[in-house]
């Protein structure tokens, strides 16, 4: 596990909350592999308290580790959620 990465399982049968990572920064290959493994394991990942601009979201979604490289039938959509 990557140092500083905190994984908290949700109370549901799937999903986890991930802290200790700044998605607005470039991610190392090791961190990308760790997040991909967590995504496969938990199916849904939440990254609370992220401060990302629209440009950060577009950059993040265009990376090779995004859902675009999974065999999806639809183009992914990124939505900004606020509570």
N, C-alpha and C positions, 0 to 999 in steps of 0.2 A: 504494500500500500504506500502511496505517495505521502511523504511527511506533511502534516498540516491538514490533510483532507479528512473531513468528518462526514461519516455516513450514518444517517438516522433513518431506520425503517419506519414507514408509516404504520398506523394501526390497521390498515387494510391488508388484503392478501397480496398486494403488489405495491410498488412505489417506494421511493426513498428521497430524503432531503439531503442535499450535498452542500456543505459549506467548506470554507478554507481554500477556495479557488476563485480567481478573478477572471471571468470569461471575457472581459474587455481586453485582456492581454493575450499575446501569442502563447499558445500552449505547447509544452514539450511533447515529443512523441510518446514518452512514458506516461504522461498525464492523459493524453488522448487515448492510449490503450487502456488505461485504468478506467476512464469514464465510459468507454465503449463496453468494457466488461460489466460495469455496474448497470449500464443501460440494458444489456442483454439479460442480466440477472433479475433486475427489478422491474423492467418494462417501462416504467415512468420515473423520470428524475425531476426533482424540483431544485432550483438553485435560488434560494431566497436572498434578498438584499443585494442583488446584482445591479450595478449602475452601468447600463449599456445604452449608448446612443443608437439611433437607427442605423448609422454607418457601422457600428460595432456588430449589430445584429446581422446586417447584410454580409459583412466580412466573415463572421462566424458561420453563417449558413452556407457560405460558398466554399468553405474548406473541405478537403477531401474526407474528413471524418464526419461530415454531416449526414443527415438522413438521405441526402441525394444519392449516396452510393449504396444504400440498401435497395433491395429490389422492391420498390414501392410502385404502386400503380398510379399514384397521383403525386403531383409536385407538392412538396411541403409548404405550409403556410406558417409564417411567424406572426404572432399577434402579441402586442404589448399588453400585459395584464397588470392591473393596479388594484390594490385593496383599499 
